[in-house]
Structure formats: structure tokens, C-alpha cells
Amino acid sequence: MLKVENLSVSYGELTILQGVSFDLQPGEWLMIVGPNGAGKSTLINAITGGVPARGRVIFEGKDARTMKAHELARGIGVLAQSHYVGYSFSVEEVVRLGRYAYAPTIFSRHGGEEQAVHAALEQTGLYELRHQNVLTLSGGELQRTFLAQTFAQDPKLLLLDEPTNHLDLVYQKQVFELIQNWLKQEGRAVISVVHDLSLARVYGTRALLLDRGKVVADGTMEQVFSDEILDRVYRMDVRAWMNRMLAQWKEA
């Protein structure tokens, strides 16, 4: 579905990404992990064309840079880690904006729109809130609204940049389970940037570990999350730290 070849990003003399390459197949949930400053979010932005980059991004056999914006939007959906909302749209109106790639103009109606919007609202548990002003939503409800917007877009690939950063445990669980259920449909794939290694391990099928802009490991969760690799990249005993945190929940 997606092939990234030798992707590099630099700002003057500063190199953020250096020669990143990987493939993604339908049905996979690729977790991009690594310490702060590893280049994780920059990689997502480079894939979508949000930052100038060298190298190639091939989506379903086509060079993403040569695809028209509406064509790319029909194939790839992006969910950011946070959203600034300064307008008093309803939840349904925000979700409906996910259909812009299928319309002659952003506010025009067209076949299949109502079904896609209502399905996205139902999937994310927002149907009862569809008429509510988005300015009155909690952080978790707002993130689910933008996730519903992405679902309404009906892409084949989801790119998620820390989708549950700033959310409490309940909303973290909700969002990741919604994405997991979305992925069950044939011909779909997900790429997520995550800091929480436990979430990555529970939900991911593969991992790409970055450090200082380079790929350190790419493979199954077991391969990438080995003690030796994680300790070297994070410069600490990761397993010991995780066990220490888990120990706080053991019964006395």
C-alpha cells in the first residue's frame, strides 16, 4: 500500500530525518516509536507532503507528489494530536468536512455523503451529540469528532500523530479501540506515532524505531521491542522501568 524510499528532511545544516525507508501492507498497524527528537512527527509530515523532503513516497503504486490533493485525500487520512477550534460548528458539520475530497466544492452535497457521515458518527459514538456545538466538547469528545471526520473521509490509510496525547485513560482506550475496529475492514492500514510503548505493543502489528532521524529497527513488535535494542535507544533499562511501574498495581 505504501512504500517510503530514502526519505530525508533537513533545515539548513540540521538533519531531522536521514534515509528513512519502509513498506506498509494492508491490514498492518505500524507504530512509529523513539525518544523525543527522533523525527517521528517529521516523518508523518514528510509522508503527507507537509514538509519539504528528499526521497520518494509511493502510495498504491503512484508517487504521492504527483497526485492531486483530492486524489491523495481519498486515500490517506491524517489525525493530529491536538486541534484548535475557533468556530461554532456542530459536531456533524465538522464530521461532514471529511467529505470535501468527494465534492466539487467544500459545501456541496453529493451521493453517499449522508451515509458516510452518519456511519462515522455511529462508529465513534457521537450520533447523539451530532447537533452539539464543538466549542462545548471535552478534549476526548473533540478528538473523537476529528477521528469521525477522518472516518467519513473513507481513506485506505490512516496517519496518526500521537492521537491520544493529552487524553485521559478512558479516552485513550476509546480512540485506540475505534481505530482497531476500523482497521478490521479489508484494504486498510494505519501508521501511528506513539510515545507510550505499552500502547504500541498492545495495538501494533509492526514497529519502526527511530533515533536521531535514522531507522534503528523495523519489524514485528517482538523484534523491535527487544531489551537490547530499546535499552540502547532509550539509554536506560526499559524493561526494569516498565516492571517497576507495573509493580505499583500488584496487590500487597
HUGI-V229972 format. One line per field, one symbol per residue. phi: phi as a letter, one per 20 degrees, with the letter a starting at -180 (. if undefined). psi: psi as a letter, one per 40 degrees, with the letter a starting at -180 (. if undefined). burial: b if it has 9 or more other C-alpha atoms within 8 Angstrom, else e. A space follows every 50 residues. Layout:
BEGIN
phi = ???
psi = ???
burial = ???
END
This chain:
BEGIN
phi = .ccdclfccccmeeeeccmecadcdgnedeeecqfgnfoffffffffenf cfbeoccddlndfgfeefgfffffdcdccefbcedccefegfffffffef fddfcfdfebgnffffffffffgemdgfdfeffffdefffffffffffgf fffleecddcdlfdfneffffgfgffffffffffffndbccceceffffg ffdfdbccddblncfebbrfffffefgffffffelaefffffffffffdf ff
psi = dhhhhfhihihbehhdihfhiiihiieihhhhiiiheeeddddddddeee ihiiaihhhfeihddeiidddddedhihhidihhhfifiiddddddeeed eeidideiiihedddddddddddefedeedeihdeeiidddddddddddd dddfidhhhhggeeheiiddddddddddddddddiifiiihhhidhdddd dddidiihhihfeihdihaiddddfidddddddefigddddddddddeei i.
burial = bbbbbbbbbbeeeebbbbbbbeebebbbbbbbbbbeebbbebbbbbbebe eebebbbbbeeebbeebeeebbbbbbbbbbbeeeeeeebbbbebbbbbbb bebeeeeeeeeebeebbbbbbbbbebbeebeebbbebeebebbbbbbbbb bbbbbbbbbbbbbbeebeeebbeebbebebeebeeeebbbbbbbeeeebb eebbbbbbbbbbbbbebbbbbeebeebebbbebbeebbeeeeeeeeeeee ee
END
